[in-house]
Amino acid sequence: MLFIIAAVSVYMAVRPATLDLYDADTGRLYASWPAEEGLGFSVGFIHSVNKSLVCDYFVLRNGEIYAEKTVYSAFGAGVQTEVEEGQTLTYNEDGTMTISGFNQRFDKLSYIVGTVYDHVLTIGGETISLTELCGRNAAVVFEVRSGFAHYYH
């Protein structure tokens, strides 16, 4: 019996890392993806103040979440209006703007799923409604976790 407990403990400790999407309040796991180097994902939503589409893009590097770029269609309250050192603002053919050159790491990435507009996750070729998956007004977290973190949040 002691051998089985030890074997399970070792397996859980070396379990490959995953990008997990879970409920910030309850810890309920909504979805999980292998945390492969270079995995990209985005979260798009209608901004609650300026009422235009914003899409945040992220990438996994060295087992951590990094902001890659933000695409939006209108300046206004709540969206970036100045380009910081190392960042680039480009105007796209469709009229949207992209700010890239972020080098911001996130231990955890948090969103509150919209109550009026949906938040849409795009990952691994899939487009997922966070409203359908998690529910309106859900506080959700994206985090790279491995080992015991899968079970003990």
URUR-V310713 format. One line per field, one symbol per residue. psi: psi as a letter, one per 40 degrees, with the letter a starting at -180 (. if undefined). Layout:
BEGIN
psi=???
END
This chain:
BEGIN
psi=dddddddddddddehiiihihihddeehhdiiihgihehiiihiihhddefihhhhhiihhfeihhhdihhiehiiheiheihiheihhihideeiihhieifhihdihiihhiddiihhhhhfeihhhdddddiiehhihhihiibedddg.
END
